[in-house]
Amino acid sequence: MAARIVALPPTYRLGTRTEMRTIRRCGGSFAPTRQRGCFSSLLGRVSLVVLLVALALVLSAGERSLADSPTSAGEVFAFGDNQYGELGNATHIDTETANPLPVAVVLPGAGGTVTQVAVGDAHSLMLTSTGQIYAVGDSNYGQLGFGPVAGTGADPTPGLVTLPGAVGPVTQIAAGADHSLAITSTGQLYAWGDNQYGQLAQTENPTDLGIVMPTLVHLPIAFSIGTRRISARATEVAAGANDSLVVTSTGRLYAFGENNSGQLGSSSSGGPTPTLVTLPGQSGSIVQIAAGSDYSFALTSAGQLYGWGDNFYGQLGIGTSGAGTAVPRLVSLPGEHGSVTQVAAGGGQTLVVTSTGQLYAFGFNYYGQLGNNADLLSQTGDPTPTLVALPGASGPVIQVAATGNVSLALTATGQLYTFGGNYYGGLGRSTNSGTNTPTPTPALVALPGGATVETVARGSNASHALVVISDLEVTTASLPTGHLGGSYSQTVAASGGKPPYTWSATGLPTGLSISPDGAITGTATKAGIAKVVLTVTDSGAITASSAPLTLTITTTTTTTTTTTTSSTGASPSAAALRAGLRSQLAPHGATARIGALLKTGHYPLTFKALRAGTLTIDWYHNPTTGHAKPLLIAAGKRTFSATGTRTITITLTAKGRHLLTSAQRVLLTARGTITSSGEQVTASTTFTIKR
């Protein structure tokens, strides 16, 4: 193999030239640098050690405080390089941190929570559930999509990106080294940032100046109506270092931008004109695309995986390394179980997931980014896809991402594993942080309060990572008693994650079943006590299960029914119970104020029972930020053996305390349910609590 200077992505910009982070020999070891100079002298190395120790002390203190702070679904955490504020954190700007930090608790003017993230060389994109894009970090080439001109430098404050003439909300984002892409619900494709290689599909400003204003990409004509020519709609987009891939509504794949290694899937010289990519022997439609640093992948609905472009480290997984290919080649996985469901391409490593949760890796392994010990600190790679094991993982792998020198894998239970290089803290943990020591063993990223992850950002040129918090959980804490031969009906609930939800359950009594939307119904055919485990799966394939819940089925053959009467001598009807329940749900008095609730952690509600039975009361917050499901902030439960006035204690949840800590006024919904003799009556009301 011919000698080659190894350029480690991500790229970065210095002045008006494109510089590469290269492996430089610094003090006897290889280190990725930004041309800011190596710590080649003893003084430099000592200064680095002192700096890292001091930084570690600061970050460890931050970890202790963050660990006590509850997270919320849709919140974004970031770790790694922050030279340009790409972590959305001004405190650590121009430094690195292996400690996951919140990006911004509140995005200015945001509608909805963050559902998707993408990372470039030194900038980050966030997409909300209402289709808004926020950008943060380096703006030297207009890649943030706002600002008067390119070249404004670091910006750690997330800013809203406006797409001129956009129809419909944004549904997908992608980030290259220094350019950004977005698709709207109507199939419009917008691009902005660096256009030196035509990666924005624009002929204007093919220089280092870049294009600040998001610009509509004109895709090839899909069909004509009379004299009117209709352009294809974009359905999927991916961004390489300096190239872009897009799948259209016609099922075709186009590429534009740099083509130095054949990453556009053609022998063209590259440029701004979208070029058709043909997959030889393709079966099924294209369901996913991925763009690495100078190489590309496409996955079909039939499970075919194609790779093309640079293959110096074997990152195409075609069994050989060295010469690249502009012709897409099929990739096979030894010992594969189930079809391929996802692929991610990074600086030189590739990750592939199968439907059974197998994780394969191939390509560059200098820092252990393949999850094994082969070829560490070597400029060779491994072209053979190899299985990666995640120690102690709970659930199969469902999502992968690959940055410059780091690999990330997410399990179905929201566990995030990382492995590879931690020079910039991109592993999200302190092991080997700030060093060139390979870290090939996958290990968990510890997020505050044990938070789980919903999705991970992609970006083949990044030295930082963004994750969106899931905190998916089953909020149903108990199941009402049922009766043998009687009709049973109960709807269960969850919070967090990414709705809509799909439900399943184990341990249900014979005759009962749960529907996908969470309704437990049926007629019990056997009396006894069952231990039921509820499992919810969100739209991102993240799952959460309840603790075993007791569901008792009593016999009705020898039961004597006791009727509790109201003051009028008649058993209250369901309508009367519902009205009485609704009128008593709203809290009142000094103990219902935010300060009192935070001080005691609970609210004592005086309740007049009209019938013996079990009462549950839940308080929910219905955010204006687009949560499809309400957030449970307090709950209480009590069984009344007879009618009369009783007190039920409603206790704040951890998320409820977190919500109220900084609130001055909050609108809540109280939902109460009375279960008596197999009958359930539910009512709800809204109320406001103030500081």
N, C-alpha and C positions, 0 to 999 in steps of 0.2 A: 504494500500500500504506500503510495507516495506521501512524503511528508506534507503536513498541512498545518497552518496556523489556526488554532482552535478559537473560534469566536463564540463565546457563551452568551446567548440572549438572556435577559432582554437588552435591546438596544437603548441608547439614550442619546440625547442631543447636546452638543457643546458648540456654541456659536452658531454657524450656519452649516456645519458639516455633520454627517452621520458618523458617530463614533461607536465602536463596539466594546462591550465589556469583555475583555480578553483574559485568558489565564496568564498571569504574569508571575514570574518566580520572585517571591518576596520573602527574604529571610530563610530561603531554603525550601519553601513550600509554595504551592500554587494558590493564587487568590484572585477572585474576580474583582476588578476595580473599575472605577469610572474615569480613568485617566486623571484622577485627583492625586495620583502618586501612591506608591506602595509604602508600607511601614517598613522600609528597608533598613533603617538604622536601629541600634539598640534603644536609643531614646524614643524613637517612634514606637517600638514594640512595648516598651515600659509604659509610655503614655496611653497606648491603647488598652493595656491591661487595667491601668488605673481608671480609665474612662468606663470600661465595661463593668468593673466592680461597682463603681459609683452608680452607673445606670441600673445594674441589677438590684442594688439596694432600693433605689427609687421605685423600680417596677415591682419588686416584691411587696413593697408597702401598698402599691396600687392594687396588686392582686388580692391582698387581704381585705381591702375596702370593697373591691368589686365583688368578691366572693359573697359578701353579705347583702348585695343589692340584687333584688329579683329582676329577671329579664322579662321581656314580653315578645309575643309573636310578631314577626316583621321587623324587629330591631336588628341593626347591622353591626357586626363586630369586625375589626380588621387587625392584622398584624403583619410585621415585616418591614420593608423599606419605607421610609417616610420623608425622603429628601425634599420632595415637592409638596408635601402635605396630602399625598394620595391616600393616607389612612383617615383623612377627615379629622385630624387631631392636631391642633396648632401647638400643643404643649411639647410634643416630641418631633416637631418639624426639623428636617435636615439630620435626623438620626434614624436608628432602627430600633424596633422593639419586638421581642418574641412574646410579649404579653398581650393577649387579645384585648383590644380596647374598643369601647363603643364609638362608632363613627359620629353620629349626631342623634341625640335623643329625639330631637324634633327637626324635621326638614322644613325650612321656611315655606309656608304656603302649601304644604303637601296635602294631597287628598289620597287617603289609603295608606296602607303599610307597604313596605318594600317587599317585593316578591321575586325580583331577579337582580343579579349583580354581574358586572363584568370588569376585568382589570386589564389595563394596558401596561406599557413599560413603566410609566410613572403617573398614570391617571386612573380614576375609578368612575364607573357609571352605576347608577342605581335606578331601578324601575319600580314604580308603585303600582298597586292594584287598580288604580284609576287611570293608568297609562301615562303618568308624568315621569320624565327623566331628570335625574339630578347628577351633576358631575362635580368632581373634586380632584385637585392635584395639579400636575404640570399643564400649563396652557401655552407653551412656547410655540406650538404649531396649530393652535385653535382647536385642539382636540376636546376641550371642555364645551365647545359650542356656544359660548357667550363671551362677552367682553368686547371692547371697541376694536382691538387688533390682536393678532397673534403676538406672542413674545412677552406676555405679561408675567410669566414665571409661575412661582408656587402660589397655590390658592387652597388652603385647608378647609375653607367654608363651602359646603355643598350649595351649588347654585342650580336654579331651574333652567332647563334647556327648552327653547321654543323651536318648533318645526314649522316654518312658514308654509301656509297652505295645506297643512296636514288635515286629512279627513279620517276621523276616528282616533281612538287612543292608541298609544304605542303598545305593542304586544311582545316585542323582542328587541334585545340590544346585544351588541358585540363590540369588543375593543381590540384594536391591533396595537402595534408598538406605539404609534402616535396618531392613530385615526380612530374614529368612532362610527358605528353603524346602528340604524334603528329601523324597525318595520312597524307600520301601523296596521290596525285591524282591517283596513281596506286594501292591504297589499302594497302600500307605498313604501319605497326604500329611500331612506335619507342617509347622507354621509357627510362627515366634516372632519377637519384636522389636516394632517400631513397628506399631500398629494404628489409628492416628488416622483412616485412611480406610477401614478394614475390609479392608486388604490381607492380613490373616491369616485372613479368612473367619470371624472371631469377633465376637460382639456385645459381649463383655466388654472393658473398658478401652479404649474408642474415644477415648483421650486421649493425651497426650504421655508417659504413664508406660510404655506398652508392656507386652508379655507376655514374661517371662523364660523360663518353662518351655515347651519345645516342645509344641505342642498339636495333636491330631489334627483334620484338616479333614474334615468330613462332606460328601462329594460327593453330587450328586443320585442318586436311586435308578436302578439299571441294570435290575433285574428283580425279580420276586417269586417265592418258592417257598412256596406256601400263604399263610399269614399273615405269613411272614417276608419282609422287604423288604431286598434286597441293594444296597448302595451301589456305585457305579461305582469301578473301580480307576484310580489315576493312573498314566500311562505316560510323560508328558513334562511338564516344568514350566519356567516362565520367570518372572523377576521384573523389573518395571519400577521406576521411581522409587518410586511409592507404589501400585502395582497388581500383580496376579499373574495368570498364565495357566496353565491346566492342560489337558492332553489326557487323556481317559479311555480305558479299555479298550473302550468302546463306540464309539470313534472321534469323540467329540464334544469340542468345545473350549469351555471355560468361563473366565470372567474375573470378577475381583472386586477391589474397592479403589477408588481415585480414578478419576474419569471426566470430569475437567474438559475434556479435549480429544477425547473419544470413543474413548479407548484401550481401552475395554472392548468395543468393537464393538457398542454399543447406545446408545440415547438416554436411558438411565436416569440417575439422579443418582449412581449408584455405590453402594458400600457392601459389607457383608460377605457378601451372598448371591451364590453363584456364578451368573453369568448366561450363558446359551447364546449363543455367537457363531456366526452363520450366514455361510458363504462362498458368495455367489451364483455359480451355475454351477460349483460345485466338482466336480473330477474326481479320483478317487483319494482315499486316506486321508491324513490329516495326518501328516507324518513329522518336522516340526520347527517350533518356534515361537520367536519372539524378541521381547523387550520392550525398547524404548528408553525415553528420558525422555519419557513421555506419548504414545508411539506404539507400534504392535505389528505383527508379521508372522506369517504362517503359510505353510508350504510343504507342498505335497501330493506324493504319490508319483508323480503325473503331471507333476511339474515346474512346477505352477502356483504363483506367488508372489503372496500377497495382503498388502496393507498398509492400515492404518487408524489414525485418531487425529490427532495434531498434524501439520501439514504446512507450518508457517510458512516453513521453509527448503527445502521440496521434498524432505524426507526420506522421503516415501512413494514417490518415484520414478514418479509418475503423470503427469509432463510439465508440471505446474503447481505453483505454490507459493502459500501464503497460507492460505486457509480449510482447516481440517481436515475429516475425514469420519468419522462413526461407522459408516458402511457399508463393509465391506472391499472394496477395489478391486484389480483385477489389475494387476500390474506387468510391463511388457515391457522386454527388454534389447536395444538396437540392436546388431546384429552378433553376437548370441549364438550360440555353438557348443556344443552339448550342453545338456542340461537343467540347471536350477538344483539345486544340491546343498546349499547352505548360505547362511544369511543371519545378519547380526549388526547390532544397532541400538545406537547410542550416545547421546551427549548431543544430537545433532542430525544426525549422519551415519550413513549406512547402507552396509554392505558386503555384496556378493553374490558367490558363487563358482559357476561352472558345472562340469560333469563333465569338461570339457577343461582346467580349471585357469585359466580366465579370471577376472579380478577386476574387478568393477564397484563404483563408489562414487557416491553422490549425497546431496544435502542440504547441511548447513552446512559451509563451508570457510574460516571465519575464520582458523584456524591452519594450513590446508593439510591438514586431515584427510581430504580427498578424493584426496590424492596428486597434485594439479596446482596451477597458479598462478592459477586463475581465482577472482575474488572474495575474494582474501586481505584480511584486516583489514576485511571488509565484512560488514554485517548481512544481506545477501541470501545466498541459497544457490543451488544448481544442482539443479533437479528432474529433469534428464535423466541417466540412468545412463551413466557414462563409464568406459571401460577404464582400469585402473591398471597401469603397468609397474613391475616390480621389477628394478632394475639388477643384473645379475650373478646373478640367481636360478638356483639349481640345482634343477630339478624344478618341477612345477606347484604352484599354491596349493591346499591341501587344507583349510585351517581359517582362520577369521577371528574377530576379536573387536573390539569398539568400546567404549572407555570414554568419559569425559566429553568430552575434546578430543583423544583419541589413537586412531588406527586401527592394528590389528596384523594381520599376515598371516603364516601359517606355510606353508612349502613342504614337499613330500613328503620332502625330505632333512633336515628338521629345522631349516632356516634360519628365523629370526624377523626380520621386517621391521617397522619402525614409522614413522609419519609423523603430523604434526599439531603440537599445542602441547606445549612442553617446560618450561612454567613450573614444574611440580612434579617435573621429572625423569622424567615418565611415558613418555618415549621410550626410556629405558634406555641412553642415551648422552649424552655431554657437549655435543653440538652445541646451541647456544641454550638450554642448561639455565639455569633461573632467570630467563629473559627472556620477553617477549611476542612475540618474533620468530617468524613462521610458519616451519614446517619441512615443506614440502610434498613433498620428495623422499624416497621410501622408502629406508631404509638399514638395514643389518644391526645387530642387537644382539649385541655381543661378550660371550659368556659365558665363564667361566673354563675354560682349557684347551681352548678351541674346542668346548665341549659343544654338543650338538644338543638341540632341544626336542621334547617329545612332545605337549604340549597347553598352551593358553593360557586364562587365566581370562576370563570375561565379566562385565561389570558396567557398565551405562550411566551410572552416576553416580560412577564411581571416578576418582580422580586418581593411582592406583597400579596396578601390574600384577603378577600372579603367573604364573610359568611352571613346568611340570614337566619335568625333564630326561629326555631319551630315552637318549642314548648308545648307541643301537642299533648293533651291529656284528657282522659275520660273524667267528666265532672259529676256524673251520676254516682252518688255515694251509697245508695241503698235501693232495694227493689221491694215494692209492696207485696204483701201476702196475697196468695191466690187460693182458690177453693177448688177441690176436686169436682170435675164436671162443670165448673163455672167458666164463663168467658173471661179471659185475661187480656189486659191491654195496658202497656206502659211504653212510653217513648224515652229513650236514653239521650244523653247530651255529652258534648265534648267542647273544648275550647282550644285556641291556638292553631298552629299548623296552617295549612292552605286549603280552606274549604273549596268544593263540597266534600263531605265525608262519606265513607262507605263503612258499614258495620258488619261484624260477625261476632259470634259468641260460642263458648264451650260450656258444657255443664247444665244447659237448660233442662228443666223437667220435661219428661215425655209428654208430647202434645203441644209444646210451645216452640216457637221459632222466632228468629229475628230477621226483619227485612233489611235490605241494603241501606235504607234511610233511617234505621235505628228504632223501628217499632217492634216491640215484643208482643206477640199476639198468639192466640190459640186457646185450646181447652185442655187443661191438665188431665191426664188419665191415670195418674198415680200420686197418692199423697206422700209427703216426706219433705226433707230439707235438702235443697240443692245448693251447690257452690258454683256460682256463675262467674265466668271471666269474660268481660266485654272487651272487644278489640276494635279500635277505630283506625281507619286508613285514610289519609288525606289525599288530595289530588297530586301531591308530589311523591306519593308512595311511602311516605313516612307513616309509621304505625305506633300506637300506644295502647297499652292494656290496663285494665283496672285491677285492683286487688280482688281476690275472690269475694263476691257479694252473696249474701245469704238470700235465697228465695224459698220461702216456705209455702208448701201447698197443704192446706188443711182439709180434713174430711168433712163432708156436709151431711153424711147419712145419719149421724146421731147428734147433730148440733141443734141446740135450741136457740132460736133467734130472739134476742132481747132488743126491743125497740125503745130508743130514747126519744122522748117527746119534748116538744118545745113548750113554752109557757101557755100555748093555746090548747095543749093536749094532743096535737097531731105531730107525727114525725116530719121534720122539716124536709122539704123537697130539695132536689139538687139545685134548683134555681135559687132557693132561699139560702142554702149553704154557700153557694157561690157569691151571692150578694153580701152575706155576712162576712165571708172571708175577705172579699175585695175591700170592704170598708175598714178593715182592721190592719191591712198590710203596711200602710205608710207609717214610718216612724215619726215621732214628734217629741218635743221637749229638748232640754239642754243636752241630754245624753245622745241625741241624734245628730249633734254637730260634729264636724270633721275632727276638731281638736279632741273632743271627748272620746270619739271612736279610736283615734290613734293612741290615746293615753291608756285606755282600758283594753282595747282590742276586741270589744264586743258591744252589743246593744241588747238590753233586756226589754223584750216586747211583751206587754200585757195583752193577753188574748182571751176572749170569751168563747169557749167551745160550745157549739150548738149540738154536737153529737160526739160520742166517744169515738176515738180513732187516733191515727197518727198524722201529725201535721209537720210538713217540711216547708221551709221558707228559704228561698234563694234570692240574693240581690245580684243583679247583673248590670254591667255598664255596656251600653250600646255605643261604641265609638263613632265619631263622625269621620274617622280616618279609613273607612271602608271595610272594617271587619265584617265578614259575612256571618260570623257567629258572635254572640255576646260574650263578654268576659265576666266570669264568676268572681265577685269580690267579697261575698259574705254568705254564710249559710247557717241554718239552724234546724233542729229536729226535736220533736217531743211527742210522746204518746199520752193521750188523755183517756183515763179509765171511765170518766163520766163527764157530763156537761158541767160547765162552771168556768170561773175565771182562773187562768193560770198564767205563768210567765214562761216564755220561750226565749232562750238565749241565742242570738244571731252573732256568729264569730267571724271576724275578718279573715280572709285568706291572705297569703303572702303577697299575691298580686294586688289584692284589694288595698293592703297597706301601702304598697308601692305607688298605686294610683293616687291615693288620697294625700300622700306626703307633700306633694307640691301643688295640690289643687286648692282653689279658692271656692269653687262651686261646681258640683257634679250632678248631672241628671242620671238617675238610676231607675231600673225596673225591678219591682218586687214580684216574685211569682210564688204563690202558695198552693200547696196540694194537700187535701185531706183525704186519707184513705181509711175507709170504714166498711167492714163487712164485704170486702171485695169490690166496693164501689169507690171510684176516685172522682173528686171534684177539684178542678183547678181554676184559679183566678189570678189576675195580675193587675198591677197598677204602676204608674210612674210617679216619682217624687224627686225632689231636689234637696240635697244636703249642702250646707254652706260651712265655711271655715268658722 
